[in-house]
Amino acid sequence: MTESEFILKDGFEYPNEGKVAWKAPSNIALVKYWGKKPNQIPANPSISFTLNACATTTSLAFKKLDKKSDTFSFDLFFEGKPKEEFAPKIITFFERIERYIPFLKEYHFIIETSNSFPHSSGIASSASGMAALALCLLSIEKLANPTLGEDYLKMKASFLARLGSGSACRSIEGDLIQWGAYEPISKSSDLYGIRYPFKVDSVFKNYHDTILLVHKGQKTVSSTVGHDLMHEHPFAQQRFQQADHNLNKLKEVFEKGNLNEFVNIVESEALTLHAMMMTSLPYFVLMKPNTLEIINRIWAFRKKSKTHVCFTLDAGANVHVLYPESEKKEVFQFIQDELVAFCENGHYICDRIGHGAKQLKG
Ligand code: PMV
């Protein structure tokens, strides 16, 4: 699909009012997206596990205005309370998608949103939040044009969500999502995420992700700033090539269920993301001392136990501990015995691979 195929055609009758709602999951990248070109185009392809427990629920009530407004008209409630701070993000998102959703200025919207994970857990809600909002808007489009197929709607939801937050385009479907033009996958695109099309061994179908909340405050660096730092970065080109290379290696890993190689790739990707931040100008260390403690203990336990537990990180201090279903008992015991002590207030979230967003109303 090309960008112009996401532009709405004229001639449909839009409902006067109504309400739609979606629950969209978060996702965790295995090969990381870090660095972008204009219009939210990724500098390299990425792949992620869709999560299950970490999700955003958003309802969108809409009512036609007497006449089209010059500005976007909406009220926003986060966890039941008005949330002015989120308005600029929504306005930027609406500005970016207006070309594809031209009815935005014809309605007053009431956006009510909440996260399944605790507020200020240090978990970014932008991926699940933008995905849920994009899906709500597409439900309105579908009310006007019921002939639109599921595949088109999912693709367009991913396309729109990307314009809100890049990684949000991987939060529409499950369970393994690839985003970014990448030659060996003919259907891959910079514009939206797709379900990974190659064979995936059943060991990856029930993967666990226990998220250790090492630092629950605001991230030191926003991902926007982080992506920008890749522009003048001395190692940028090598990094982008490495992402391609890792995606290539994962094909066989997924096909054969090669957990040892999976661990190597996933941990190297996490550390490379952090290395990029440490070697940019200005430079940042996003890990906390407890992040490193956890990593060292995972390595020691893996060696001793011969399990395949591994970690990945997003652009912050929290640690995602990944392990297969067959090793759940042993690894979870280890997490409780040794790792929870390094979490802020002992907090962690038990998540696992999930199957994508769900419509709740509309
Ligand atoms: O979606 P953004 O712009 O917040 O970027 C997210 C980037 C990482 O989470 C660090 C990596 C990824 O691929 O999700």
Residues whose N, C-alpha, C, O or C-beta is under 5 A from the ligand:
A	BS01	PMV	A29 V31 K32 Y33 S46 S165 G166 S167 A168 S223 D314 A315
